[in-house]
Amino acid sequence: MRLFLIGIALMLASPALWAQHHAPLCASADAACLREAYRRPPAHWPAPQVDAGVAWQELGPLPERAPSPAHNPYTEQKAALGRTLFFDPRLSRSGQIACASCHEPDLAFADGRRVSFGHGRAPGRRNAPSVVTSGLAPQLFWDGRADSLETQALMPVVDPAEMAFSVDELVARLRASADYPALFAVAFPGQALGAEQIAAALATYQRDLLRVAQRTPFERFLRGRTAALSDQQLHGLHLFRTKARCMNCHFGPGMSDQRFHNAGLTFYGRSREDLGRHEVTGLAADVGRFRTPSLRLVSRTGPWFHNGFASSLDQVLAFYNVGMPRPVPKPGQQGDPLFPVTSAQFEALGLDRVELKALKAFLEAL
């Protein structure tokens, strides 16, 4: 009787928690049982397997567009101007590189290269991530050095390794153009064409890109069309939330915890060394940490990781299945306070071939 009363109290206090803990317990590959367990709204799915202390959020459908800050409210005119700017190579010194050069619509707004090229076709050092869900991220770039899309917008313009221009020269170029003064007057009535307006338009356009990820099988599944996922993909969804431990870092509608982790690919002391978040904060604990990318459209955004190290999803999953690389100090590196430590979230998973194929199939549905 006491357990019954506790159960009733739990059900009344939190119906979603009750539903999760009383969802069908399925064998991982039991298609019929998984269909029954996941036919309900996400709040009623089986509880995920996450580490203690992880403030996870259930997976869910994307909003129509990313929220806009009060100082830069959404308008169709600003979004249209932002789109024009995004595809215009006049934003670069050479007149040959646009934002879309590294974020191509046909490649889910990534670029398909291991690392992107910049001014003079010189290669950069990091992979260009998709910007489709950038409007959901509180910090931008792999190392989180920008705290808003407005702040981020002009950083590639002035980066000598990317567009190699200056803000003042860009503003002068656009003001002297035949088309932009009129376009800015429509999008920003009563305001002068300046850096703030350029950044606001670009940010507004990027917040409207969530629509690109709203046509996927998983998004349709989240919106109630349960037949949108195959049995194999549904198996992969269950693994994603349980045995594969993906929900420790990839959750919520944007499928990212928006935090920074060391996946063991710092290449410390070698030619490809990249200290990641440490370059922004200066903290030893941040060496090798990079922002968790969204998994929306992930199958179309390779190569993967901050340096494009993995050329296929099979490689990505193989890395995670063994718990990611764990570098060992070489002679002379013992006691080095900056020697990178792979984040504890990455554990060996022990997924078999059937499970890896199912998990890959699910990722391809995102």
N, C-alpha and C positions, 0 to 999 in steps of 0.2 A: 504494500500500500504506500509506504514512504517513497519508493522509487517512482511509483505511478504519479504521486502528487508532485514530485520534483519534475517529472517529465511534463506534466500539465503546466507547471509554473514556467518552465523553459519555453514551451510552445507559445504561451501568452506573452512572455517578455520579448522573445525574438523568433518570430515565425520562420525567418530565413535560416537561422542557425538550427532550429528544429528540423527544417526540411533537409538541410545538408547532412545532418547526422543521422537522419532516418531515410536517406535515399538508398536505393537498392545497392547491395554490396556485390559487385560483379567481378568475375574473373576477367582479367585484362582484355582478353580477346573474345569474350562472349558478346557477339554482336547484338543479339536480341536484348540482353540485359542492359547493355550500354545505350541502346536506343531508348529503352524505358527510362534510364537514369538521366539522360540528357535531352529528353523531349520537352522538359519543363524549362522555364526561364532560368538564366544563369544563377540567380540568387538561390535557386533550389537544387543546384547540382551537388554531387558528392563533394565533401570537404577536400581541398587540395592538401598535398604534403609540402609544408613549408617549415623552415627552421624557426625556432623560438625567437621572438623579437622582430620578425619580418612583418612590417605593416602592409601586408598585401591587400589588394583590392580585386574583386572578382572581375573576370573578363566580361566585356560588354560591348554593345554596338557603339560606333563612333558618332559624335554629334554631327550636325549638318556642316558646321565649320568650327574652327578653333575659336575660343573666346578672345575678344579684343579688349585691350586696356581702355580705361575711360578717356585717356588723352588721345587715343587714336581709334575712334569708333569705326565700325565697318560701314562702308558704302560701296555700291556697285561701281561708282566712278573711280574710286581709289583702287579697287581691285583690278579694274580694266587697265588703268594706268600702270599699276604694278606689274601686270602681265607684260605690257609693252616694254617696260624697262628691263624685266627679267630676261627677255629674249634679244635685247639690243646690245651688240658688241661695242657700241659707242661708249659704254660704261668703262671700257678699258683703254689704257694709253694707246695701244696698238690699233684699236678699232677692230680687233679680230676675236676677242674673247668676251662672251656674254655669261651671265649667271647660268644660262642653260647649257653652256659648253661643258660644265661639270654636273649638271642636274637636268638630264634629258627626259622629256615626257615618255618617250618610247622605252626607257629603261627605268621606269618608276622613279624618275627624278634623281637617279644616280648617274654614273657615267660608264660603268662596265669595265673600268680600268683598275689595275692594282693600286696605283696612285695616280692622281690627276696631274695634268700638265698645266703650266701657267704661262707667264710672259716669255716670249721667245721660244715657246714649246719646251721649256725646261721642266723636267719632272719634279713634282712635289714630293713630300715624304709621307703623306697620309691619303687614305682612301676617301673618296667623296661619298658620304652617306646620303641616302634619300632624304629629301626635305618634305615629303608628303605629310608627315606628322610633326613637323618642326614647331607648329603652333601650339602643340601640347607640352612642349619642353620648357621648363623654367630656366635652363641653361643650355647654351648652344655650343657647337663645335665638339669634337671628341674630348677636348680638355675642359670644356665648360667655361671658356673665358668670356663669353658674352651672356648677359643676364636677361636679354629680351631679343625678339626679332628685330626691333628697331635699332638696338645697339649692334647687332650682328650684321645688318644689311650692308653697311659700307666698309666693313673690315676687309672683305676680299678685294674691294676696289683699291684700297691703299696698300695692300700687302705687296711688296716688291716681287714676291715669288708667284703672285697670282695675276691681278690685273694691272699692278704697277702704276697706278694713276694717283691723283690727289683729289681730295674733296673739292677744293677751290677750282681746280681745272675742270672737273666734271660739271660743277654748277655752271661755270662760264660756257662750257660746250653746249649744255642743254639750253641755256638761255639764248644762245646765238643760233640755235637750230630753227628750222622752219616749222617744225611740228610741235615741239614740246611746250612752249609757252601757252598755247591754247589748251592743250590737254591738262596741264597743271591748273589752269584757271577754272576748268570744269570740275576737277577733283578737289581743289582747295580754293574755293571762291574767297576772294579778298586777301589771300596770302601770297607772298612772294615765292618764286621758285627758288628753293634752297635745299640744303642738305637734309634738314628735318623732314621736308615734304618728300624727298626722294626715298628716304628710309621708311617713312610711314606708308608710302604706296607699295614698296617692295614687301614690307611686313604684312600688309593687308592681303596682298595676292597669295602669299604663302599660307596664311591662315585659311584660305579658301580651298587649299589643295586636299583637304580630307576627303572631298568627293571622289578623288581618284581611288581611294582605298575602300569605297563603299559599294563596289561592284563585285567583290570577291565571294567565293562560295562560303567562307566562314562568316562574312558579314550577313549574308542572306540567312545562314543558319542561326545566327544570333537574333535575327529579326523574326524568327518563328518558322522558317522554311527548313524543317529538320531533314528533309531529303536532300538538301544541298551538299551534305557531306556523305561520302561513301562510307561503307563499313570500315575500310582500312583507315580513312581519315578520322573517323570517330574514335577508332582504337588509338590513333595518334594523339587526338585531343585528350583522351583519358591518361595516356602516358605523360603527356606534357604537364598535366596537372598533378600527377602522382609520382610514379617511379622515376621519371626523367628529371624531376626537381626543377623544371623550368620556371615554375611560378615563384621561385625565390627571387628572381630578377625581372621576369617578364609577366606583368599583370596589368589589370585595368584596361580600359578601351584602347589606350595607346600601346599596350603590351611592353612597357618599360617601367622600371622603378625610378627612373630619372636620377640614379645614383652613379657612382664611379667604382669600378672594380678592376683588379689586376688579373688578367686572364693568362698570365705567364708568357706574354709575347713582347717583353720589353727589350730583349736583345742587349741587355746591360753590358757595357764595356766592349761592344762590337760595332761594326760599321752601321748597322741598322738601328742603333740604340734610339729609343724614344721614351722619355720619362713621363709623358702624358700629363696628368693633372698636376704633378709636382712643378711643372714649368709655370703654372699659374699661382699656386699657393706657397711653394717653397717648402712644404712639409714633407719630411722623410716618408711618412705613412702614405703619401700620395704618389710615390714613385711607381710608374707603370700602370696607374689607374686611368681608365677611360670610361666615358659615359656609356651607359647601357643603351644600345640602339633599340628603336622600336622594331618589332618583328612583322609589322604590317608590310605586305608585299615583299617579304624577305627573299623569296625564291627568285625574284627579278632584280635584286640589288647587288649581286656579287661582282667581283670577289669580296670576301668577307673579312671582318676584323679591321681594326684601325689602319693596318698597313696592307690590307688586301692579301694576307698571307694564305688564306684558304681559297682555292679556285673552284670548289664545288660544295654543295650542301653535305655530301657524303663526308668530305674532309672535316667540315665544321662539326658534324655529329660525332665523328671518330674522336676528335679532340675532346669534346665534352664527355664522351663515354668513358675515357680514361682519366678524367678529372683535370684536364688541361696540363700543359707543361709546368714543371716545378724546378726552376733553375737551382743549381747547387753552386755555392761560391768556389771559384778557382783559387789557386795559390795567390795570396796577396789581397784577396777580397774578403777573407774572414774578418768579421768585426766591422765591415763597412756599413755605416748606418743607412746608406742609400741603396744597399743591395735589395732588389725587389722581391717581394713575397707574394706568391699567388694567393688570391683571396680564398677564404675558408669555404665560401659557398660552393666552390667547385670540388665535387667528390666523384670518385669513380662510380659509374652508374650500373654497369653490368648488363646493359641492354643487349639482347641477342639480335640476330639478323632480321628476324620478322619484326621485332619491335623497332629497330632502326628504320626499316622501310616504312612502317606505319607512321613513325614520328616525322619522317621526311615528307610523306604524303600529306600530313596535316600542315606542315610548314608551307607546302605548295598551294594549300587552300587559303592561305592568309593574304 
